[in-house]
Amino acid sequence: MNEQVEIELKNLLNSRYSTSESTRGNYARGEDTYDPILSKAVVFPESNEEVSKILKLCNENKIPVIPFGTGTSLEGNVVGNEKGITISLEKMNKILSVNAEDFDCRVQACVTKEQLNEYLREDGIFFPIDPGANAALGGMASTSASGTMAVKYGTMKTVISGLTVVLPNGDIINTGGRTKKTSAGYNLTNLFVGSEGTLGIITEVHLRLSPIPESIMSAVCHFPSLEDAVMTAQQVIQYGVPIARIEMLNADQMGISINYSKLKDIEAVPTLFFEFHGSESSNHENIKIVEELSKDNKGSSFKWAKDLEDRNKLWQARWDVYYSVKALNNNGRVYSTDVCVPISKITECVKFAEEQAKKFGVRAPMVGHMGDGNFHVVLPYDPEQKDIYKKLRAFNGTLIRKALELEGTITGEHGVGLHKKEYLLEQHPDSIPVMKSIKRTLDPNNIMNPGKIFDLN
Ligand SMILES: Cc1cc2nc3c(=O)[nH]c(=O)nc-3n(C[C@H](O)[C@H](O)[C@H](O)COP(=O)(O)OP(=O)(O)OC[C@H]3O[C@@H](n4cnc5c(N)ncnc54)[C@H](O)[C@@H]3O)c2cc1C
């Protein structure tokens, strides 16, 4: 970065331009397995106009730009660039408007999902996309995030009705709007959703909201084998039982969570976690159906609860997944797989993952968003043990290829980042040239998160 650019950024942002090593270190990677790479500077814009001026300047001087939300992504999506700057959106954290009667709102990019739900509670509405981390809505849009409630409420792709995006040349554009549907031209909104900061910076997000259900109930059930648990989940979906969450933990992950939170009255065996949203009577009815289906598949110790505290206790093992695995090693990291397959193939895919983990000799705690056919093997990774990385990667590669064979995808929700570039080529060999030509049109100098998702040249 040349001196003139530094001076201009400093003049524009004053103390919101930082070159301190500790700040650069804090924005050098996400929750992934990569070693940190420090960008030359980190900047903290407060408005669309500031983002526009920064991008224009970087574009004219061909300086790489890494957009940064809350840094919870898992695939090397926010690893820094030693020739570039990282743009943290954290000061753009305002809720701009809420239209409770129309179930929509507009927020700045770094409003987090918990911040938004806190704000909406009084109006009896909520934002239903729930990744396990308290991520920023701009970051969630950029990775096309989903999480535990996608089975009922969809993904970021389905709840975003419009975006404000600053393009690499500094132009500010608005895609979509407040209406539930539109047929007006190309769907630019969903071009930017999932683009992982490679096409522009999302500064505002327009979201669809949902009414808080009259009643929420939770249940858990143990199973003698992972296959029995997954088959139950598959049947719950195939029989059309309305369910808000249906999550699976394998025996290893259950044991890890139990140790981590010293949980009582729960066993280290394959387990399904359910949540029901509806009226009290419909929830009771659906719990009964799910209990029967579970019993048909040798399920036992079926428990349910309706009060918040009891529900949280039932689900604690599920909420502990990521951090309990991370805590297995000193300074441990987590290597998470993320394949997604059609629901009728989920049992085969999970069984394959279990067999391959044994074959590769890797410890394989698992968690699944079973209603979507999406599951993660949450592999503990000790960065001190360099030789293990190759093994984890080979295991992941084998699982990804199996998912592709089953007509699935290499990533259900975490995105591609640096981690899955080679696999994206395998999944979409015919559309990669189209993706590259879109990238070249919007970002001819390749300044936006260069080297992520695919290599341009
Ligand atoms: C414990 C844990 C559980 C998780 N569970 C889930 C889950 O269930 N489902 C799920 O989908 N994910 C999950 N994740 C992953 C993560 O939370 C998501 O990928 C999330 O969408 C990342 O949001 P973020 O704000 O942290 O984005 P970041 O990590 O900051 O950035 C992610 C990507 O988006 C780009 N970006 C960020 N902000 C912008 C912007 N404003 N404009 C343009 N580009 C931008 C970045 O350059 C990067 O490429 C989990 C992560 C953790 C740590």
The ligand as a MOL file (V3000), in Angstrom:
LIG
                    3D

  0  0  0     0  0            999 V3000
M  V30 BEGIN CTAB
M  V30 COUNTS 53 58 0 0 0
M  V30 BEGIN ATOM
M  V30 1 C -19.9700 -21.9720 17.0510 0
M  V30 2 C -20.2910 -21.7330 15.6200 0
M  V30 3 C -21.4490 -22.2780 15.1070 0
M  V30 4 C -21.8010 -22.0200 13.7760 0
M  V30 5 N -22.9660 -22.5620 13.2870 0
M  V30 6 C -23.3690 -22.2530 12.0340 0
M  V30 7 C -24.6110 -22.7400 11.5250 0
M  V30 8 O -25.3340 -23.4830 12.1900 0
M  V30 9 N -24.9790 -22.3530 10.2850 0
M  V30 10 C -24.2060 -21.5270 9.5180 0
M  V30 11 O -24.6150 -21.1810 8.4060 0
M  V30 12 N -23.0150 -21.0890 9.9640 0
M  V30 13 C -22.5720 -21.4150 11.1970 0
M  V30 14 N -21.3700 -20.9550 11.6550 0
M  V30 15 C -20.4990 -20.1570 10.7600 0
M  V30 16 C -20.6760 -18.6370 10.8240 0
M  V30 17 O -21.3370 -18.2110 11.9950 0
M  V30 18 C -21.3840 -18.1510 9.5680 0
M  V30 19 O -20.5850 -18.4400 8.4390 0
M  V30 20 C -21.7370 -16.6620 9.5680 0
M  V30 21 O -22.5840 -16.4190 8.4800 0
M  V30 22 C -20.5170 -15.7460 9.4760 0
M  V30 23 O -20.9180 -14.4210 9.7990 0
M  V30 24 P -19.8350 -13.3550 10.2830 0
M  V30 25 O -20.5180 -12.0740 10.5250 0
M  V30 26 O -19.0410 -13.8910 11.4030 0
M  V30 27 O -18.9790 -13.2500 8.9560 0
M  V30 28 P -17.3980 -13.1980 8.8000 0
M  V30 29 O -16.7870 -14.4360 9.3210 0
M  V30 30 O -16.8850 -11.9160 9.3260 0
M  V30 31 O -17.2980 -13.1710 7.2000 0
M  V30 32 C -17.7620 -14.2390 6.4350 0
M  V30 33 C -17.5710 -13.9500 4.9410 0
M  V30 34 O -18.4040 -12.8790 4.5380 0
M  V30 35 C -17.6360 -11.7430 4.1020 0
M  V30 36 N -18.3090 -10.5810 4.6800 0
M  V30 37 C -18.5480 -10.3140 5.9770 0
M  V30 38 N -19.2810 -9.1940 6.0860 0
M  V30 39 C -19.5020 -8.7460 4.8330 0
M  V30 40 C -20.1930 -7.6400 4.2860 0
M  V30 41 N -20.8320 -6.7800 5.0590 0
M  V30 42 N -20.2130 -7.4910 2.9390 0
M  V30 43 C -19.5790 -8.3840 2.1180 0
M  V30 44 N -18.9090 -9.4410 2.5890 0
M  V30 45 C -18.8810 -9.6210 3.9280 0
M  V30 46 C -16.2390 -11.9840 4.6010 0
M  V30 47 O -15.2670 -11.3910 3.7650 0
M  V30 48 C -16.1790 -13.5060 4.5560 0
M  V30 49 O -15.9230 -13.9390 3.2450 0
M  V30 50 C -20.9650 -21.2150 12.9670 0
M  V30 51 C -19.7870 -20.6840 13.4860 0
M  V30 52 C -19.4350 -20.9550 14.8050 0
M  V30 53 C -18.1660 -20.3600 15.3440 0
M  V30 END ATOM
M  V30 BEGIN BOND
M  V30 1 1 1 2
M  V30 2 1 2 3
M  V30 3 2 2 52
M  V30 4 2 3 4
M  V30 5 1 4 5
M  V30 6 1 4 50
M  V30 7 2 5 6
M  V30 8 1 6 7
M  V30 9 1 6 13
M  V30 10 2 7 8
M  V30 11 1 7 9
M  V30 12 1 9 10
M  V30 13 2 10 11
M  V30 14 1 10 12
M  V30 15 2 12 13
M  V30 16 1 13 14
M  V30 17 1 14 15
M  V30 18 1 14 50
M  V30 19 1 15 16
M  V30 20 1 16 17
M  V30 21 1 16 18
M  V30 22 1 18 19
M  V30 23 1 18 20
M  V30 24 1 20 21
M  V30 25 1 20 22
M  V30 26 1 22 23
M  V30 27 1 23 24
M  V30 28 2 24 25
M  V30 29 1 24 26
M  V30 30 1 24 27
M  V30 31 1 27 28
M  V30 32 2 28 29
M  V30 33 1 28 30
M  V30 34 1 28 31
M  V30 35 1 31 32
M  V30 36 1 32 33
M  V30 37 1 33 34
M  V30 38 1 33 48
M  V30 39 1 34 35
M  V30 40 1 35 36
M  V30 41 1 35 46
M  V30 42 1 36 37
M  V30 43 1 36 45
M  V30 44 2 37 38
M  V30 45 1 38 39
M  V30 46 1 39 40
M  V30 47 2 39 45
M  V30 48 1 40 41
M  V30 49 2 40 42
M  V30 50 1 42 43
M  V30 51 2 43 44
M  V30 52 1 44 45
M  V30 53 1 46 47
M  V30 54 1 46 48
M  V30 55 1 48 49
M  V30 56 2 50 51
M  V30 57 1 51 52
M  V30 58 1 52 53
M  V30 END BOND
M  V30 END CTAB
M  END
